Amino acid sequence: MILITIVWVIIFSARLASIGGFDPNYRDSEAKLLKPLQTTLDRQIILILPEQQSALLSGMLLGVSGAVPYKLKQQLQQTSTIHLLVVSGSNLSLVAAFLTKALMPLGRLRGTVLTILAVIGYSVLTGLGVPVIRAAIMSVFSLSGQLICRER
């Protein structure tokens, strides 16, 4: 229970710091705590890939959807795949799974702790949307269970 509270406080504090405190008129604007890093990564993606591909990748990885061409957005809406442009819990789960396997050579404790920190960092990087927060909390709980090593 203490771990749950600590994780919730860390993520809630990051979200609160990124939006500038409590606001009664709050409408879930995107968090801007790591906006410079997000912008830098988005620019690198734009330099490497053509316009449509870079817009899709930035949307899927970073949650940046402003550069999506109108025609592409319209095509995604017509095919009911517009949700691909939104960072979701599944994206975060894929990052956590990849890092868990990639960091396994460091040992279970170090690898899991680094994965937990990366999950929290990725959540902040992508803007701390509600689905990402939920997935981050569940990922941290799951990874914490691996640290505890209980079979029951």
C-alpha positions in Angstrom: 0.0 0.0 0.0 2.9 2.3 0.8 4.4 1.7 -2.7 1.1 2.5 -4.3 0.9 5.8 -2.5 4.5 6.7 -3.3 4.1 6.0 -7.0 0.8 7.9 -7.1 2.3 10.9 -5.3 5.4 11.0 -7.7 3.3 10.9 -10.9 0.6 13.3 -9.5 3.3 15.7 -8.4 5.0 15.6 -11.8 1.6 16.2 -13.5 0.8 19.1 -11.1 4.2 20.7 -11.6 3.9 20.4 -15.4 0.6 22.2 -15.6 1.5 24.9 -13.1 -0.6 24.0 -10.0 -4.3 23.6 -9.3 -6.6 25.4 -11.6 -10.4 25.2 -11.2 -10.7 25.7 -15.0 -8.4 22.9 -15.8 -9.2 21.0 -19.1 -6.4 18.4 -19.3 -3.9 20.4 -21.3 -0.7 18.5 -22.1 2.0 18.5 -19.5 5.1 20.6 -20.5 7.7 19.5 -18.0 9.9 17.9 -20.7 8.6 19.9 -23.6 12.1 21.0 -24.8 13.2 17.3 -25.0 10.0 16.3 -26.7 10.5 19.1 -29.3 14.1 18.1 -29.9 13.2 14.5 -30.5 10.3 15.5 -32.8 12.7 17.6 -34.8 15.1 14.7 -35.2 12.3 12.5 -36.4 11.2 15.1 -38.9 14.8 15.4 -40.2 15.1 11.6 -40.7 11.7 10.6 -42.1 9.3 12.0 -44.8 6.4 14.2 -43.6 3.7 11.7 -43.2 5.9 9.0 -41.6 7.4 11.5 -39.2 4.0 12.8 -38.2 2.8 9.3 -37.5 6.0 8.3 -35.5 5.9 11.6 -33.5 2.3 11.0 -32.7 2.8 7.4 -31.6 6.0 7.8 -29.7 5.8 11.4 -28.3 2.1 12.3 -28.5 2.9 15.2 -30.9 0.0 15.5 -33.3 0.3 19.1 -34.5 2.4 18.3 -37.6 0.0 15.8 -39.0 -1.0 16.8 -42.5 -4.8 17.4 -43.0 -5.1 14.8 -45.7 -3.5 12.1 -43.5 -5.6 13.0 -40.5 -8.7 12.8 -42.7 -7.6 9.4 -44.0 -7.0 8.1 -40.5 -10.5 9.3 -39.4 -12.1 7.6 -42.4 -10.5 4.3 -41.6 -11.1 4.7 -37.8 -7.4 4.5 -37.1 -7.0 8.1 -35.8 -6.3 6.6 -32.3 -2.8 5.6 -33.6 -1.8 9.3 -33.2 -2.4 9.2 -29.5 0.1 7.9 -27.0 -1.7 5.3 -25.0 -1.1 2.8 -22.3 -0.1 0.1 -24.8 2.8 2.3 -26.1 4.1 2.6 -22.5 3.7 -1.1 -21.9 5.7 -1.8 -25.0 8.5 0.5 -23.8 8.4 -1.1 -20.4 8.6 -4.7 -21.8 11.4 -3.8 -24.2 13.4 -2.1 -21.4 12.8 -5.0 -19.0 14.3 -7.5 -21.5 17.1 -5.1 -22.7 18.2 -4.3 -19.2 18.1 -7.9 -17.9 21.9 -8.3 -18.2 22.3 -5.7 -15.5 20.6 -7.9 -13.0 17.0 -8.1 -11.9 17.2 -5.3 -9.3 19.1 -2.7 -11.4 17.2 -3.5 -14.6 13.8 -3.2 -12.9 14.7 0.0 -11.1 16.0 1.5 -14.3 12.9 0.4 -16.1 10.6 2.0 -13.5 12.5 5.3 -13.8 12.3 5.1 -17.6 8.5 4.4 -17.4 8.1 7.5 -15.2 10.3 9.5 -17.5 8.5 8.4 -20.7 5.2 9.3 -19.1 6.4 12.8 -18.3 7.9 13.1 -21.8 4.7 12.2 -23.5 2.6 14.8 -21.6 1.2 12.7 -18.7 -2.1 12.1 -20.3 -4.7 10.1 -18.3 -4.2 6.8 -20.2 -0.5 7.1 -19.8 -0.7 7.8 -16.1 -2.9 4.7 -15.6 -0.5 2.6 -17.6 2.5 4.0 -15.7 1.0 3.1 -12.4 0.1 -0.4 -13.5 3.6 -0.9 -15.1 5.3 0.3 -11.9 3.1 -2.1 -9.8 3.9 -5.0 -12.1 7.6 -4.2 -12.1 7.6 -3.8 -8.3 6.1 -7.2 -8.1 9.1 -8.6 -9.9 11.3 -6.9 -7.4 9.4 -8.5 -4.5 9.6 -12.0 -6.2 6.5 -13.4 -4.6 4.8 -16.3 -6.3 1.4 -15.8 -4.6 
